């Protein structure tokens, strides 16, 4: 059914211009497409459509995730670009210096310019 299809994530932005600058400055990404629906980026083999809506930043769950081979290096680079990682202390999830270790995976979370929660992780 979907043999030739491509999946993509959709992230809301209350200020589309600010969101596009964030993706450029934080991830070194230029849009691959811009039209009336929003702005499309390619990242880590996937696609993200960023579109303008008044509901941006209202979700309190992870909206987008990126797996990396080197979480520490990725976090260091993102921190150098102003990213602040969240710390959590709840049943089943506690972070130390922004990193949670669980079930063979190390993960960290941060919010983008629009309040969307983004995760990066490294599988062992």
N, C-alpha and C positions, 0 to 999 in steps of 0.2 A: 504494500500500500504506500509506504513512504520511502521507497528505495532511493529515489532521487531528490527527496525533500531535504531542507535544511531547517533546523530548529533555531530559535532565537529567544532571548529574554527580553522583557519589556520593563523599562524603569521609568517612573513618572518624574517630572521636573516641574517645579512651580515657576522657574526662570530658565528657559531653554538655553539662552545665551550663556548664562553662568554655568549650567551643566556641561555644555560643550567645552567651555574653557577648562573646567575641572577635569574632564576626560583627557583633554590635550595635555594639560600641565601635570597631572598625576600619573597617567599611563603612557604618555608620549603617543597618543593616538589621534589620527585625523579621521574625520567622518569618511565613510566609503559611499554614503548616499545621504542626501537631504531632500525631503519633499514635504508635502502638506501633512503627512502623518508623523514626522519627526526626523530625527537624525540617527543614522545607523553606523555603529562602530563594529570592527572585527577585533576580538581579543581572545587570545589563547585558543584559537581554533573555533571559536563560537562567535555569535553575533549578539549585539545588544541594541535595541531600539529605544532611544530616549525621546520621550514625547512630553508636551506641555499639558499640565492639568492642575487644577486646584487641589487635588487629593495627594499630591506628592508628599512623601515623608510620613504618611499616616500609618503605614504598616509597621508593626513592631516585630517582624520576623526577618530572617535572612532573605533578601530579594535576589541576590546574585552571588555566585561562588566561583572561585578560580583555584584550581589545583596547581601546585608548583613543586618543583624538585628540591627547592631550597627555601624553606619558609623564613629562616633567619635572614638570608640575603634580601629576600623580597620585602620583609618588614623594615629592614635597615634602609633600603632604597625609598620605600614609601614614607618612612619617618623623615628622611631628608627632604621630602617634598611637602612636608607639613601634615601628613596623616597622623591622627591620634587613634590608637587602638583602644577598644573598650575593655574594661575589666568586669568580669562577672563572678559572683559567688552565690550560687544557688544549688539546690539538690541536683546532682548529676553533672554539674558544669561549674568548674572553678578555673579561673585564669591566673597565671603568674606572669607578670610583665606583659600582659596582653595575650598570652598563649594558653590554650587548653589542650591537654593531652587526654585522648580517649579512644579506646578501641583501635589502637595502632595508627592513629592519625593525630597530628598536631594542627590546631586551627587558631585563627585570630579573626577578629571582626572590627570593622570601622564603618563610619557613615560617610556617604558622599556629600557633595554640596547641597543636595536636595533632601537629605535625611534618610535616604535608602540605606539599609544595612547590607554591607558587602562582606563576604567571608573569603579568606584565603587559607589554604590548607596544604599539608604535606602528608602523603600516605607513606607508611613505612613498608 
